[in-house]
Amino acid sequence: MKNSKVLLPSLLFLFSAVVLTVTQPPIGWSALAWVSLVPFILACSLQSKPKQLVLVAYVVSLAYWLGNLYWVSPITIIGWIAFCVYTAILWPLAALCLRYCRAKRIPLLITVPVLFVGIERSQGFLLGGFFWRFLGHSQYANITLIQMVDIFGVAGLSFVIALVNALVADLIIASRQTRLFKPGSIVKVVVVLAVLGAVLCYGRWRINQSDKFVTQGPQVASLQSSVPQSVKRSFQNSDELFNGLMEKSRAAAEAGAGLIVWPETMVQATLDSSVLRLLDPSHSYRVFDQTLREHAKDTAYVLVGAYGGVPEIKDEDTIHLAKRYNSAFLYRPDGRKADEYYSKIHLVPFGEVLPFRKTVPWLYNLLMKFTPYNYDYSLDYGSEYTVFEMSPPNEPDAKPYRFGVLICYEDTVPAIARRFALDNKGHKRLDWLVNISNDGWFVGFEDDKVSPSAELPQHAAICVFRAVENRLPILRSVNTGISCLIDSLGRIREGYLAASPNFPIKPMNRTGMAGWFSDEMPIDKRVTVFSKYGEWLDYCCIGVFFSLIIVLVVTTYLGPKIATRSSGKTNEQNSR
């Protein structure tokens, strides 16, 4: 009997874990997301003992994260395990909270959506957030459904999916108790169907009105290299990488592109002017910079990913970098490099910055032993949300186009794209966003062939929501893929105006290969509720989630102990 009480919750949690896995790309069985939480909810019954529930939920959650983040392990096995061990805590916390709410007869239609949006937003809480594998992300290809995120963000979509899951679980529970056709169950069905209907109607309305607000902008091009990080980080192929991208860039320019975008840090040089002016003209950094100036002159705007830095001259006139940045630089058709450049604001812990160097030195030294490099590779945080300008081709006196750059995983962080979108007066200040990334970290490499991982399509799917949230199209240029153009309705555009030979028409097939494509940029004039007010739903749900944890601790654990002590004191006083 005891074994059955453990076995059933284990199977239910495991079933949810499997279904949640296959809902996301590259498998993409998105319809299953609408029932993926039902086994989880049923497992959190009052018949389940709290300690057993916590243990089972944690073990299955750990297996879920280890399996679905397998692509991190080649970079740092210790980091992969540590992050999964840390993130897996959320499932048992959610299970305890859900069981508590069921005991207090709080309706599942309220409890489940709030809890699961709360735990999604809690992922990577102490590391700046980990915006990956949300329920809503599974629906990236459902264009009608995702339009509502321009009000609520992706949390709103996760909320609706969790709401449907709660209804299904509620009806299963009601059928066991012969309450299925009671008025309460019917009302719940009507409420959920009304919410779904409202979401779909809103989506169709936003799609149908887009023709009034969307205009065609300039022709833009995206370059895609296919270089695993193991090859790139040796810095032995800098010239070869640069020349390969330059060849693609010239081809894109000949196809008529007015803006050409290169992937993140694929120019292996520090291109900050304050550094370059201190170097000999024959230095490779100066050569790269001059070549880019000559390429852009009378041709196109060229945006490249490289390193920025603040120079510092030490003993014997040796140049060091007091600060180092992951940056984007814009070269102009007049042969100059723009004065402004963007430096990445949201650095990836352990990937781009190693914490505890100043605060806990011994822990920092320990972590250094488990990093992919044998030196301190930490970068510095950028702080400016740089807006680049581009004059319309053949119209030098026309109003310039304006765009911002998201580097690497910054396109997964809703707050960063939102801060780019509007100025201080709440007016839209950008025409589009660019995402440059190096996903070569997360691919295999054997016999000179790149083997893609699940990270590539999942990263592209998440980027879709930044476009819809702010009605800003996004041009992605990604080493190893997926490079694509996402319009302001969240459609990952298939096809192009021009492209390199054999470059796939379907974007999700552009993995583990090199190439380029060019297309027209659609510009949307709409300002969204999300751009103005941000992740208010996320923070409400995470607030409730943490409050429930506090209530659970106080009532379940601290309360009985306090009562026992008080009772003991009373008995002692009575005996006296």
N, C-alpha and C positions, 0 to 999 in steps of 0.2 A: 504493500500500500504506500509506504514511504517512497519507494522507488518511482511509483507512478506519479506521485506529486512533484517529483523532480523531472521526470522524463517528459511529461506533457508540456510544462512551460519551456523546457529545453527545445522541444520540437517546434513549438510555436514561435519562439524567438528566432530559431534557425530558419524557419520558413520565411519570416519577415526579412531576415538578412539576405537570403537568396533572392527574393523578389526585388528588394531595394537595389541589389547589385545589377540585375538585368534591366532595370528601368532606364539606366543611364547609358550614354554612348560608351563604347561603340556598339553594344547590343541594341540598346534603344527601344525596348519593349515598353514604351511610355504608358500605355493603357493600364498596365499592371500597377502603376503608382497609386491608382485610385483605390486599391484594396491592399496595398503593401503593408499597412500598419495594422490591419485587422487582427492577424495572429498575435502581434505584440500586445494589443489592447486586451484580447481575450486571456492572454497569459497573466495579466495583472489583476487577477481575481482575488476575492477575499479568502479563497481557499488556499492560496499560495502563501507559504510562510515567508516573512520579509527577508530573513537571512538567506534562504534558498533562492528567493527571487533575485536578490542582489548578486549572488554568486553566478547563477545561470546567465543573467543578463550581461554581466561583465565579461564572462568567458566568450559568449557569442559575439558581443560587441567588439571585443579585441580581435577575434578571428575575422570579423567583417572588415575592420579597418586595415588589418595587416594584409588581407587579400586584395582590397580595393586600392590600397596605396603601395602596391608592390613596386611601382615604378620609381619610388624614392630609394629603395634598398640599394641599387647599384651606386648611388652617390654616397650614402652614409647608412650603413646597416644599424649602427647604434642610434642615430637620429631617427630612423624609420621606426624602430622598435619603441624608443622612448616616446615619440609623438603618439603612436597608436595606444600605448599603455595609458598615456595621459588622456587622450580623447575618449577612450572606451569607458571612462567613468560616467559619461553623460547618460548612457542607456540605463544603468541601474538607478541613477538618480531620478530619471524620468519614470521608471517603473514604480519606484516607491511613491512618487508624487501621484501617479495615476491610481495606484491602489488606494492611497489615502483619500483621494477625491471620490473614488467609487464608494468607499466606506461612508463618506459624508453625504452620499447621494447627490453630488454635484454633477449635472448632466454632462455626458460625454461630448456632446456637441459644443460645449464651452471648454471643457478640460483638454481634450485632445489637440485641437488646433493651437491653443495658447501654449501648451507644453512643448509641442514639437517645433513650433516656430522659435520658442525660447531656447531649446537645446541646439537648434541649427545656428542661432546667433551666438551661442556660447562656445562653439567649436574654436579651439585655439585662442581662448579668451585672454590668456596671459601672454600670448605671442602676437597680439595685434589682430587676431581673428583669422579663421581659416574658412573661406567662403567657397566650399566645395561640396558636391554631392547633396545639395538641397533638394527637397521634394520638387520644388518648382523648376529646377534645372532640367528635370526629365522631360518637360513639356516644351522645350525650346523650339521645336518644329511645328507646334500647334499655334499658328500665327493669330488666329482669332482669340484664343484663350489668353495669350500672353500680353495683350494690349493693356490689361488692367494694371500692369506693373508700373505704368506711368503715374499712377496714384499711390499705390501701396508698396512699390518695390517688389522684388521676388518673394519677399515674406508674405505678401498678400496671396500670391498664387499657392505657396506652400500651405497657407492657412486654409484655402478653399479645398485643396486636395486632402488635407488632414480632416476637414469637416466631413467630406464624403466618406472617408475611412471610418470616422466616428459613427456616422449614420448606419453603415453596413454592420459594424460591430454591435451597435445598439439593437438593430433589428434581429440579429442572431441571438442576442441575450434575451430579447423580448419573446422570441419564438420558443425558447426553452421554458419560459415562464408563462406560456400561453397568453401573452399580452400583445401579440403581433398586430392584431386588428383593433386594438383599443384606440380611443381618440388621441391619446398622447403620442403614439407611434405615427399616426396619420399626420398629425401636426408637424412632427419632426421631418417627415418626408416632404411635406409641402414647403417648409422653410428652406430646406437644403436645395430643393429643385428651384425655388424662387431665386436663391443666391446664384446658382449655376446659370439660370436664365438671364439674370442681370449681367453677369460677367460676359456671357456670350453676346448679348445685345450691345453692351458697351464696346466689345471688341469689333463687331461688325460696323458700328457707327464710326469708330476711330479709323478703321481701314477705309471706309467709303468717303470720309471727308479728306483723306490725305491728298487727293489730287488738287485740292484748293490751296494747300500749304506747301507742297513739295515742288521744287524747281530743279532743273538740271544744272549742276555746277561744272567745274573743269574736269578734264580727263586726267585721271591719276593712275599711277602704276605701283605695283607691289612686287618686290623681289623676294625670292625664297631660295636660300642656300640649303644644303643638306650636309651639315658637318657635325658629327657627334662631339660632345664636350671633351671627351678624352683626346680628340685630335686638336681641338681649338685651344685648349688650355696649355698646350706645350709651347705655343707661340713660335713654332718652327715653320709654320706654313702661312705666316701673315701675308706675304706677298702673293702667294697662290690664291688665298681666300679673297684678297682685295681685287686681284685681276679677274677672277671669276665673276665677282659681283659687278665689276666695272663693265665687263662684256655684256651682261644682262641689262645693265643700266643704259648702255648706249642703244641696245635694241629697243628698249621701252621708249627712249627718247625719239627714236626714228618712227615709232608707231604713233607719236603725237602726244605723249603724256606731258602735262604741264607740271606735275609733281611726281617725283620718283622716290619711293621709300625703301630704305635698306633695313635689314633686321637688327636687333639689339646687339651691340658690342662686336659686330662683325668687322668693323675697322679696328684692328688691334693697335690702337694708338691713343695717346692723349691729345685731343684736338683743341684744348683750351688755348686761346691766343696768348694768355699770360705765360704759358709754358712754352709754346712754340717759339716765341721771340727770343728765348734764352738758348735755343738749340742751334747747332750748326746747320746751314742750309742743306747739307747732304744727309742729315739725320732722317731716318725712315719716317718719323712723324711729320716732318716738314714736307717730305716727298709726297706722302699720302694727302696732306692738306692741299698742296699745290695742284696735285692731279685732280682732286675734287673740284677745286676752283675752276680749273681749265675745262673740266667736263661740264660743269653747270653753265659756264659762260655762253650766252646766246643760245642756250639749249632748254633748260628746265630748272625748276627748284628741285634740289636733291636733299632729302633728309636722311641722315646716317646715324646709326648707333655706334658710339665710341665711349672713351673715358674722358671725364673732365677732371680738373684738379687745380689746386692752389700751390704754386711753387715755393720752395724754401731753399735758399742757398746756404750750405753748411761749409765745414772746413774743406780746404783745398778746392774751393769753387765747385763742389759737387752739388748737383741739383737733386733735391728730394721733393716729394709731394707732401705738404703739410695736411692737405685734404685730398681725398680721392672720391670721384663720383661716377655713377653709371649715368651717362648723359645722351642727349640727342642734339645734334647740330644741324643747322639749315644752311645750305649753300644756295646762292641766288643766281639768277640768269645774268646779272651784271658782273659776275666774277668775284663777288665778295661773299664772305661768310657773315651771316647775321650776327649782330652783337649779342643778342640774347640766345641762351640755350637752356634746355630743360634738364634738370638733374633729378633722378628718381627719389621720390619722397618716401615711399613705402618699401623699405628693404626687407628681403626675406631672411628671417633669423637662421643662422648657421649656413645658409647658402650665400649670402652677401655680407652679413655682419655677424661677428661672433660676440655674444654678450658677456658681461661680467669682467671685462678687461680691467676696469678701474674699480669696480665695486667689490668683486670677489675674485682676486687674482688667482688663488689656488684652483678654483673651479674653472676659471678661464684656461689655465695651463692644462688642466685635465681634458677639457673639451678639445683643445688643440690637437690632441693625440688621435681624435676620431674624425677629423675633418678631411676633405678630399685634397687639401694642400698641406705642405710642410712649412708654411709661413703664414703670418697674419694677413689675411686677404680682406679684412673688414673694410667696407666702404663707408663714406659719410653720407648722412641724410641730406637730401635737397630740401628746400623750403618754399620755393616760388612756383606757383602754378602758371608757368610761362605760356603766353599766347603768341603763336607764330602768325605772320601775315604773308599772304601770297597775292600778288597782283594778277587779275584775270589776264590770260594770254591775249596779246594784241590789243589790250585796253589799259594802257598805263595810267589813265586818269580815272578809271572806274574804282568804285569802292572795293578795297581788298578783301579777299576771303580770309577767314581767321580759323585756326585750328589749334588743338592741344595734343599732347602726346602722353600716352600711358605706356610705361615700360614694364614688360614682363607681366607679373601677377597683379600689377596695379589695375588691370582691367577686371579682376575678380572682386575688387573692393568698391562697393557702391558709392561710398562717400567721396572718393577721389574724383571719379567722373562727374559727380554732382557738383563738386566745388569748381571744376573747370567750366561747367555749363553756363552759370549765371554770373553777372557782375554784382557789385554791392547794392545796386538799385533793383535787383531782381530781373534785369533784362538779359536776354540770351546774348552771349558774347562770342559764341563759336558757331561755325558752320558744320564742322565735323570733328571727329577725334581720330587719332592714329594710334594703333597699338603695335609697338615693335617688341618682339620677344625672341628669346633663344631657348627653344624647347629641346635643343640638342642634349640637354642634361638628361632627358628622360627617354632616350631611345637606346636600343642595342646596336652593336656594331661588330660584324663578323665577316671576314673575307671581303672587306671593302664595301659591304652592303649595310645600309641602315635598316634596322628592324623597329618599326613604330610601336609605341605603347598606347594604352588607353588614355593616358594624360592628354594626348594631342587633340582628339575630338572633344573630350570633356572641357578642355580649356576654351576651345572655340565656342562650345555651347553656352558656357557661362558668359562669355563676352556679349552674346546676343542681348542679354538683359540690360547691359549698360546702354545699348543703343536705344531700346524702347523706353527705359526709365526717363531718359533725358531728350528723346526724339533727336538724337544725334547719330548720324551714320558713322560707322567705324571701318577704317581701312586697316587690315592686319597684314603685317610683314613679319613672318616667323621663320626662323631657322629650323629646318626639318618639317615645317608645316604646323598648323594649317593656315596658309595665307588666303585671305578672302576679303570681300566687301560685304558688310552687313548694313542694310538700309535702316531707316528710322522706324520701320514696322517690325524689325527683327528678322527679316528674311535674309538668310545667307545666300547671296545671289549666285545663281548658276550661270555659267557662260561668261563672256567678256567681249570687249571690242577687239582686243588683240592679245596674243599670248605666245610664249615660246612653244616650239613643237612638242606635241604629246602632253602638254600640260592639261590635266583632267578638267572637264567641264564641271563635274560635280565636286564642290569644294572638299567634302569629307574624304575624297579619294586622294587629296593632295598631301599625303604623308610620306615621309622618308624619301623625298625627291627634291631636286633643284629645278627652278624655272622662274617665270615671271608672267604677270598678266596686267592688262590695262582696261579700265572701264570708266564710265562717267559717274561722278559723285552726285548723288541726289541730296539736296539741301532742304531741310524741314524747318519752317519758321515757328512751329508751335513751342510754347513754354509749358512745362508739365507741373503738376502738383508735386510730384516727387522731387523735381529739381528745386522747388521752393522750400519744401518742408522735410524732405529726407526720410530717414528710416524710423519714423515715429511708431509704426506698428511693431517693428523689431524690438524697440526698447521697451514698449509696453509689455510685450510677451516675456522678454527676458527678466523684467522687473517682477512679474507675477511668478515666474519660474523660481527665481532666487527667494522670493518671499515664501513660496510653498516649502522650499527646502528648510528655511528657518523655522517655519511653523511645525514642520514634520519633526525636526530635531528637538524642538522645545516640548511638543506634546507627547512624542513617542519615547524620547530618551531622558531628557532633563526633567520633564514633569514628574514621571514616576519616582525618580531619585529624590527630587525635592519633597514629594509627598511622603516618601518613606522616612526621610530624615525628620520631617516635621512630626510624623506619627511617633517616631522613636522618642523625640524630645517630650512629646505630650505624655506618653506612657511613663517616661522617667519622672516627670513632674507629678503625675498622679500617684506613682508609687511612694514618692516622698510625702 
